[in-house]
Amino acid sequence: MTRSILARLAAAATCAAALGCSKAASSSAVTPADAKTFLDAVNATTLKLSVEQAQAGWVQQNFITDDTEAMEARASQAANDAGTRFAKESTKYDKVDVPADQRRLLNLLKVVNVLAPPADPKESDELAKIMARLESTYGKGKWCTDASKPDTCKTVEDVTRILAAPGDEPKLRAAWEGWHTISPPMRKDYQRFVELSNKGARELGFADTGAMWRSKYDLPPDAFTKELDRLWDQVRPLYVKLHAYTRLKLRQKYGDVVPANGPIPAHLLGNIWAQEWGNVYPLVAPPNADPGYSLTDILKKHRMPPLDMVRTGERFYTSLGFAPLPKTFWERSLFVRPKDREVVCHASAWDVDFVEDVRIKMCIEPSAEDFTTIHHELGHNFYQRAYKDQPVLFRDSANDGFHEAIGDTIALSVTPEYLVKIGLLDKAPDTSRDLGLLMNRALDKIAFLPFGLLIDQWRWKVFSGEIPPGQYNKAWWDLRLKYQGVAPPSDRSEDFFDPGAKYHVPDNTPYTRYFLADILQFQFHRALSKIAGCTLPLNRCSIYENKEAGRRLNAMLSMGLSRPWQDALEALTGSRQMDATAILDYFAPLSSWLDEQLAGKPVGW
Ligand SMILES: [Zn+2]
């Protein structure tokens, strides 16, 4: 994960009256010169406040104490206040005739907000308190089997571990239901949050908060919604097959709890939210599909230190022609869990000065998963460096799906042939052994797609009022059934608030970016493989050492946010349209195999 320069300014903003955060003044007196002066000031202030926030955030996450938390909160508040102020002030220039790049900057200031607090200071304050309460309700959320005994209480990590181990159905059901007890107290707050945030969005000229979120994609909001439907329609047939085969295997394991042709119970897919299914791989593994090697075992056998794993990741990017990471990256990054202090180990990539001071923060273990995560985080860093010469506000990815997709694209090039090339594997297994690798990957990447889509489908309808508060939970399960084909393990009335049991809902983080990233990484991989002249099956293509692929990748990355994402996409892929057919190409061998397995069997729900 990473946070862009604008997102830092815009996230969860509260409006301080002292900063002049009132409704925009009349536009009658402003001139193009005023707009230029305003944008220059915004650029300078944004850079200053973002650097301060990044420094405070880095220290806080690397030395967790009450004091560093307070310092980080102060720096965030200053940046958030400025972001809200800029959004409102930018409306003053709506009718001023300015050059195209300045118009793009002015629009950006408005659409980048995730939350727009209402101008009324009392309402703005109420909204800030609600947001803090929602986040802490989630953060402190625990499933307690006996409330009088705190040591029976389980955190989200505990529940995650229970659900990750297939086997004992009643135990899985209890854990699933247990975790969903954390969210009913959020319902009232969430309803009020919707009212207040919509009010703020309307003050910025949007129909509601959902329309504000959709407006940042260089398309009319409704056209963007249609675009998502189109992408989902492309991959849905493959998802439905994966769903049917997984259901078949889960039914063999759990019996009638799993219907022969209905939705899959949500507690049996190895994950609290049934969003990634990799943990049920042992139940659905194709026979004789062992690839013959395990990257985790190789890393352990070579006793590869964390620093060498990162160097290996860096070497992939430099093999494409990117400059090596700066000396400060190696001096300032965190690679191993320190013994002497509390740190946030959740992997992240940083761009502290928004020029050259890039870093990662991870507690690296010698595992295939961490090896992939290193490539993911470095993707953020190389993107950040590629756009460092853009004006401050354009130092971000083409759309928010792009930033998350780059490192994953590179990770798709970590193929058996690549491992042979860098000396970690003696011989690449025959492609007939690929089914296991493909199934494993599909359980994470294909299974995630409908989930990545539906979170915001629910929120957009909630913001627009199409889903009224009295139907929050019913609508949630209707969408989960429609997209994922999953059902709750027991009746879920409106006494529950199941969306709140997923972090990104109380935290108010938009989610469509993860759906887009999942689609884009395969589209990027297919385009780069073609540029590199790869004629192997797409899942065996690696762009390692291919300078032309690197040049085209850099052409896209270096544009940052300065142009509509369609231009950036075209620079790399030659197409102006997102396209999920690359996923179908990548998983073609698995798809044919699923067809054989499912002959005569029920498919769909
Ligand atoms: Zn990321």
Residues whose N, C-alpha, C, O or C-beta is under 5 A from the ligand:
A	BS01	ZN	M1 T2 E404
